[in-house]
Amino acid sequence: MRTLLMALAVVGLLAGPGLADQSHSLVQQVYDDTAFRFDEKTSRLDSLALGARFLCDEALALHDAGKYTEAIAKVKEAAKLIGLTLRMK
């Protein structure tokens, strides 16, 4: 049991930096996808695009706080909102 816990701790420490790189890449994918989603009546971003960008802003704040796993979850939520399939590195 102790060996298993140690192994999980090592994997967690090694996974953190990898997730840190992912956050910005995934956020950029959402930003790129929402760049041209306009509401024709108001010539502004549609509500789903705005919601996705808001979630990405929250994800970046979580990333800056060192909460990489939570940041990735937020970006995935944003992608789901706009129907985007994220490409992981």
Backbone hydrogen bonds, N-H to C=O, Kabsch-Sander energy under -0.5 kcal/mol:
donor,donor_aa,acceptor,acceptor_aa,energy
5,L,1,M,-2.2
6,M,2,R,-2.2
7,A,3,T,-2.4
8,L,4,L,-2.4
9,A,5,L,-2.1
10,V,6,M,-2.2
11,V,7,A,-2.4
12,G,8,L,-2.4
13,L,9,A,-2.1
14,L,10,V,-2.1
15,A,11,V,-2.2
16,G,12,G,-1.3
18,G,14,L,-0.7
19,L,15,A,-2.2
20,A,16,G,-1.8
21,D,17,P,-1.5
22,Q,18,G,-1.3
23,S,19,L,-1.7
24,H,20,A,-0.7
25,S,21,D,-1.0
26,L,22,Q,-2.7
27,V,23,S,-2.5
28,Q,24,H,-2.2
29,Q,25,S,-1.5
30,V,26,L,-1.7
31,Y,27,V,-2.6
32,D,28,Q,-2.8
33,D,29,Q,-2.1
34,T,30,V,-2.1
35,A,31,Y,-0.8
35,A,32,D,-0.5
37,R,34,T,-1.4
38,F,36,F,-1.3
39,D,44,R,-3.5
40,E,38,F,-0.6
43,S,39,D,-2.4
44,R,39,D,-0.6
46,D,37,R,-2.4
50,L,46,D,-2.3
51,G,47,S,-2.4
52,A,48,L,-2.5
53,R,49,A,-2.4
54,F,50,L,-2.2
55,L,51,G,-2.2
56,C,52,A,-2.0
57,D,53,R,-2.1
58,E,54,F,-1.9
59,A,55,L,-2.2
60,L,56,C,-2.4
61,A,57,D,-1.8
62,L,58,E,-2.3
63,H,59,A,-2.5
64,D,60,L,-2.5
65,A,61,A,-1.3
66,G,63,H,-1.7
67,K,62,L,-2.7
68,Y,66,G,-1.2
71,A,67,K,-2.0
72,I,68,Y,-2.4
73,A,69,T,-1.9
74,K,70,E,-2.0
75,V,71,A,-2.2
76,K,72,I,-2.4
77,E,73,A,-1.9
78,A,74,K,-2.2
79,A,75,V,-2.5
80,K,76,K,-2.2
81,L,77,E,-1.9
82,I,78,A,-1.3
83,G,79,A,-0.7
83,G,80,K,-0.6
84,L,79,A,-2.9
86,L,84,L,-0.7
88,M,86,L,-0.7
